[in-house]
Amino acid sequence: MDLPHIDLSKFDGIAFIWFDAEMTSGIEVYNTLSSPDEWVIYGRIDSCEESIRDRLKNKRIFLVTSGRLGNKIVGSIHDLPQLHLIYVFCQDIKRHSEWADTFTKIQLVCNNEKDLISNLAIDVAKMCVNIGDQHSKLNEHKNALVWYERGLEKMKQYDGPTKNELTKNELTKNEFVNSLRYKIDRSTAACRVRNQSYY
């Protein structure tokens, strides 16, 4: 999936939603992935949908949902621009893949926490790089640097195979990380040059 252009004048960060009526604890393990943001947990369709439509309309949202609740809500929110990617975390992969396959923003249907965390780490890192690139194009190198470093931090949580489709160019994890470090070095140098020009 190509990453969309983000209007930085209206952009208010990334949001993480866990939509599962039975989720009451255990989200702490995911907070490292979402840091500095935290996960918001919803158990009711109306409150989750209202939050996505209204309160979070200027964010880019990563949504993890149970299969049962996802089947009920995804159709009504899928086309909202603020909803970036959806992950269905369920027991019955086959049953939920049937309805999930009709939605392009559904990135993964799985029942394995390791797969979920790895896929989220990659996708959040790519989003961070996309935001950093947009700041860099505007010569906002300090902001770009923040997002690039955040992306690098997310890649530390990626625990998948060494060869994975991290970008459409199919970079390995090491190639992706090296590319990100280059962007960080370039932004750091641009910040130094800018700071020196003020003196």
ZIJOBEL-V909235 format. One record per backbone hydrogen bond with DSSP energy under -1.0 kcal/mol. CO is the residue of the C=O (numbers start at 1). NH is the residue of the N-H. If there is no record, write none. Layout:
co:CO nh:NH
co:CO nh:NH
//
This chain:
co:6 nh:8
co:7 nh:10
co:7 nh:11
co:13 nh:60
co:15 nh:62
co:16 nh:40
co:17 nh:64
co:18 nh:42
co:19 nh:66
co:20 nh:23
co:27 nh:30
co:30 nh:34
co:31 nh:35
co:34 nh:37
co:40 nh:18
co:42 nh:20
co:44 nh:48
co:45 nh:49
co:46 nh:50
co:47 nh:51
co:48 nh:52
co:49 nh:53
co:50 nh:54
co:51 nh:56
co:54 nh:57
co:56 nh:59
co:58 nh:12
co:60 nh:15
co:61 nh:84
co:61 nh:85
co:62 nh:17
co:63 nh:87
co:64 nh:19
co:65 nh:89
co:66 nh:70
co:67 nh:71
co:69 nh:73
co:70 nh:74
co:73 nh:76
co:74 nh:78
co:77 nh:80
co:80 nh:83
co:82 nh:61
co:85 nh:63
co:86 nh:107
co:87 nh:65
co:88 nh:110
co:91 nh:93
co:92 nh:96
co:93 nh:97
co:94 nh:98
co:96 nh:100
co:97 nh:101
co:99 nh:102
co:100 nh:103
co:103 nh:106
co:105 nh:86
co:108 nh:88
co:110 nh:90
co:112 nh:116
co:113 nh:117
co:114 nh:118
co:115 nh:119
co:116 nh:120
co:117 nh:121
co:118 nh:122
co:119 nh:123
co:120 nh:124
co:121 nh:125
co:122 nh:126
co:123 nh:127
co:124 nh:128
co:125 nh:129
co:126 nh:130
co:127 nh:131
co:128 nh:132
co:129 nh:133
co:130 nh:134
co:131 nh:135
co:132 nh:136
co:133 nh:137
co:135 nh:140
co:136 nh:139
co:140 nh:144
co:141 nh:145
co:142 nh:146
co:143 nh:147
co:144 nh:148
co:145 nh:149
co:146 nh:150
co:147 nh:151
co:148 nh:152
co:149 nh:153
co:150 nh:154
co:151 nh:155
co:154 nh:157
co:155 nh:158
co:162 nh:173
co:164 nh:166
co:167 nh:170
co:172 nh:176
co:173 nh:177
co:174 nh:178
co:175 nh:179
co:176 nh:180
co:177 nh:181
co:178 nh:182
co:179 nh:183
co:180 nh:184
co:181 nh:185
co:182 nh:186
co:183 nh:187
co:184 nh:188
co:185 nh:189
co:186 nh:190
co:187 nh:191
co:188 nh:192
co:189 nh:193
co:190 nh:194
co:191 nh:195
co:192 nh:196
co:193 nh:197
co:196 nh:199
//
